[in-house]
Amino acid sequence: MELGRRSFLKACAVSAAMVTAGCSKQPKSAQTTGGNSQQTDADEWVKSVCRYCGTGCGVLIGVKKGKVIAVKGDPDNEGNKGLLCAKGYYLPQVITHSERVTKPLIRKDGKFVASTWDEAMELITSKFKEAIEQSGPDSVAFYGSGQALAEEEYVANKLFKGGIGTNNVDGNPRLCMASAVGGYQATFGADEPMGAYDDFNYADVFFFIGSNLAEAHPVLFAKLTDKKRKDPNTVIIIADPRKHRSHEIADISLQFIPGTDLALLNAMANIIVEEGLTDEEFIAQHTSFSDGTKPITYEEYKTFLKKFTPEYAEKKTGVPAAKLREMTRIFAAKGKNTMSMWTMGINQRTTGVWANTLIHNLHLLTGKICKPGSTSFSLTGQPSACGSVRETGALSHLLPAHRMVANAKHRGEIAKIWGIPPEHMSDKIGLHTMELFKACGDGRVKALWVMCTNPAHSLPNVSAYREGFDKVFMVVSEVFHPTATTQFADVILPAAFWCEKEGVYGNTERRTQHLAKAIDPPGEAKPDLDMLLDFARRLGYGDLFPFRTPEDVWNEYLKCTDGTDMELATYPALKEAHGIQWPVKGHEGTEGTVRRYVAPDDPYVKEGIDFYAAPNHKAVIFARPDKGPAEVPDAEYPFYLTTGRVLEHWHTATMTGKCDALMRAVPEQYVEINPKDATKLGINDGDKVRLVSRRGKVEILARVGHAGVPQPGLLFALWFQSNPLVNEVTIDAVDPGSKEPEFKICAVKLEKV
């Protein structure tokens, strides 16, 4: 497998050695597989955005005689400048796959039977009405996705919160980005990063923690390697319990014990303070301090940090004190720009919000923020988790434009735009993802609409929620069948794929981008927006949804952002531009804002730096204890287990699993084992092994002695296949603030089969 994968990566120009030389070129393997052939033969090239990760690469879709024949990077898009990874190039294979759903399907006598749209929608409407009439509005729910279009999520949010009157609207960003949301809100008073990809050009030091950029965000890895090639003095620091492909270009690697990152980050803060690496003027002007329950003084914060000496951190994390000092001095060096990046390794924790705030602390203490090359920058996993969910307010505690359902003023503002009485909107926070699927099992939720996601595969401890999938009346709008989730559906609605409809995505760096429709969907498939509008009218809320086009929806959504700090661009501007970063004051123009909270970039700041969304316009530095994970190894379950991705596959492989070249490169998931642990247990590379936790067990291929090397006592498993289903083993404990589950750490035992 390794040789096949290595050849594949070279052909696609995404290995560390070759990425900057050829990532923007069409991979040779794509030219010979029919997945992306004959680019020059296209009748037209349609501007769009890649369907995969949160990088938000601009793409051009080549169309000939009504069919997509190629996908390539958009050279005019500032986010990726023509670069594209292998997954994006192979999207044409996904579009025409035989498992496309082309007609509505209704489960009858245990089998799916093709139906008309009217029959399917009438059944759905009757079941939702019945639940609402008999058990109230909170007996129904909607579960969306960071892969859906912003217009689709906005309409679903308005229908359920404004029409039906329930806040039971959540989505899969709860599983990946909720802790980042909590961190930005707690520290700066508003969600989403202040920095941008442009900061790559100016940073002297890059600090990665809980992120494998080479596999999860390969185009950004290409930017990083290009930066390193042009400026060899660039320093790259990677802190991670596992050695992975990103380490190929690291200058400093820190392998810490899983779950001890809070001690590590607090120790970095200790060194910064004790060695005089702080920016005292910045701290005085732009920060305040808190222990999470009440304000504290700077001196009290310093006292809190005294415990976290490098020597204490060494005992907790396993990182040598001298190495921690060396790394921190580089991070905090005067006159140098430092950019920190992280993703699921930090977010998917029961202390995810705390970890996010501790990273922000380091930038606030040193004043390395709101400057070109200096920022704390959370990386997003999905193409529009930001634009379609976080910004439209499609989570159970949110309303559009970063408003909160529990805030009466916010409810009143949105009710006015939606044309409903404010009292019709519930002030009760809805069910977050894990509670929502628990409620499907215990009967609180009777009817559920799932759109553009696969929760029966992606939930942690998923076996515990199977009863809910069986019990609830579930509608699934989906491009493909079967998936782990469609197999539980009562109705499957055939959804148009990303290039078969028009809409908007919003990526990691606040870049809002228009996706033009390139081709018609197959058979009777429809955009999710059309389904939702039809559903709203059948429920009797047609007057609230006068929309005829996605642009109509966007125009109303823009009103929600009027006068806020996230004003967005107009539809005509988005169609013209290749992405526009908000805020766009007054919705005017196509320039947007590269960096927030700093003049002259941010139109809401008159001079200098102003954290205008935070109390007293000051960002908060938090004193957080080094609390550990929910579950740690013991005598019965002696290993840590963490899960993650490889470049070739994405999420539950409902798309990448349709591509022959990607499946040949990585045909099945595996668990990486440290060679020392493998030797003790008599396990060889390629053996079948069994992972057993307190929740379940799974048999999986062993991988020993390859590029990915977890430290002794740690196992790393891929999870893209539904058989075996690795999420039967993972834990469903959640962060008490963000309600994001701790996918990244649980305790297991390892057995040779």
C-alpha positions, 0 to 999 in steps of 0.5 A: 500500500505504501509504495502505491500511495507514494507513487500516487502522491508523486503523480499528484504532486502533493508530497512534501518534496514536490508540492510546490513544483507541481500542485497546480498542474493536473496530475498525470494519474488523472489524465489517464483515469478518465476522472479529469481528462481532456481539459482543453476540450471543454466548451466552457469553464464555470467558476466554483469552489472545491467540494472538500475541505475548509481551505475553500479552493477556487476551482474551474469546472470544465463542461462539454455537452452538458457534462463535467469533464474536468476540474482544475484550480482557479488561478484568479482565486486568492485563496489557492491561486490555481493550486488543487489537491488530488481530491479536487481533481478527481471530482468528475468521477464522483458526479456520475457514479452509479450510486447517485440517487435520482428519484425519491425513495420511500421505505415500504415493508423494509425496502426502498421503493421509488416514489413521486416527489409529491408522494414523498413530500406529502408523507414527510409533511404529514409526519412532521405535522403529526409530531408537532400537533401531538408533541409540540414543536420541539419534537421535530429537528433539523440536522445540517452540514458544513457542506451545504450551501449558505442559502440552504442552511439559512432557509432551514434555520428560518423554517425551524426557528422562525416558522415551526418555533423550535431551536432544534437545528444543529449540524455536523460543524458541532462535531468539528468546529464548535470549540473553535467558535467557543474560543473565538467568542470567549476571547474576542467576543465574536466568532471566526479568525481575524487573520487570513492565508495572506499571513503565510507570506509574512510569518517568520514562525509557524506553530502547529498543534493538533493539525496535520496540514499535509494530509488535511489541508494539502493546498495550505501545506503547499503554501507552507512549503513554498514559503519555506523554500523561498525563505529557509530561515522560516521556522516550523514548529509542530506539537502533536502526539504523533509523527505525521507527514507534516513533520517532513518540513518541521524544524522543531517537533514536540511529541507530547502525551495525549491530553496534556496540551493545556499544560504545554500551552500554559507552560509556554505562557509561563516562559513568555512571562518569566523571561520578559517576552511579553508585549506589556504595552499591548497587554495594557491597552488591549487585554483583560484577564479572567479565570473563566468565572470572574475577572482577575488581574494581570498579577493574579494571572502571573501567580496562576502561571507559576505552577506551570514551569517547564519542569512541571510541563515535562512531567505532565507532557513528556516534552523536555523542559529545555526543548520547551524553552527553546521552542517558546523563545522562538515563538515569542521572539521580539521582532518576529511574526508568528502564526499559530494553526490548529484544527481537530486535535485541539477542537475535538476535546472535552477541553476544546474551548479552553485549549483554543483560548490558551492558544489565543493567550500566547498571541495576546501576551506577545502582541503577535496578533492583528499584524501581517504574519502574526495571528491565531488561526483556526483551520476549518474542516469543511468547505462551508462550516463557517459560511453555511452554519456558523454565519447563518446561525444554523446551530441550536444556540445561534441565530444569523450573523453571530446572534444568540437565541437566548438573547431577547434583543437578537431574537427581536432583530431577526423576527423583524427581518423574518416577519414574525412576532418575536414571541413566536421564537423560542428562547430555549437553546435547542438540542446540540448534536449528541443530545439530539440523537439521544432524543431520537432514541428516547422519544423526545424527537419524533421527526428529523430531517438530515441534509448533506451529512452522514451521522450514522457513520460520523457520530462517536460511540455511534452504536449507542445511537442506533436505536434513535436512528431506527426509532425516529421518522428520518428524512435524508436528502442525499446525493448517494445511496447507500450510506450508513445514514440512508440505510436508516431513512424512512424517506431518501430525497435525491439531492443535486450535487455541488456543481448542479446548483447555485449558491454560496460557500464561506471558508476558513479565512472569512472568504465568501464565494459564489458557486455557479451551476455548471450542469443539470442534476440527473433524473429527478434530483433537486437542490436542497433549497428547492426541497426545503422551500416546498416543505415550508409551503406544505407546512403552511409557512409559504408566506415566509418564503417568497424566494424564487432563486438563491439570490433572493434568499441571499438578499434577505440574509444580507439584511441579517448582517446589516450593521453587524461586524460581519456584513457580507458582499452582494450576489452580483459582487460575489458572482464577479469576484473570486471570493470576498472576505468579510466584513464588507461595510455597507455590502459595497464593492468586491475588496473585503477585509484581509484582517479584522480588528485593525486599521486600515484593513477593518472598516470598523476600526478607526486607528490601531487595534480595536477588539470591538466585539469584546467587553470594553473592547479588550480581548480576554486572556484566560487562566485555565487549569490543565484538566485532562481528557474524559478517559485515559488508559488503565490496566484493562485499556492500556492504549490511547486511541486517536482518529484522523484523516489521510489526504486521499479520503475525506470524512466518511468517503461517500465521495472519495470512495467513488474514485478509483485512483483514490481507493487504489492509493488507500484502499482500506482504513488502518490503525498505526502502531508504534513499532515498539508496541507492535513488537511487544504484542507480536503484531506485524505490518498488515496483520488484522488487529482488534481495537476494544473500548468500553463502548465497542470493538472493531477489527482493522488492518495494522500499520507499522513502520510507515510515515505515520508514527504514533508515540508508544502507547498511542494508536492512530486510526483512520475512520473513513469506511463504514465496515469496520466502523471505527466510531463504534469505539470512540467516546461521546463525552463532550466539552461542557461549553461547546458540546463538541465530542472528544473524538481525539482521545479514548482508552482501548486495548489492542489485540492481534486477531 
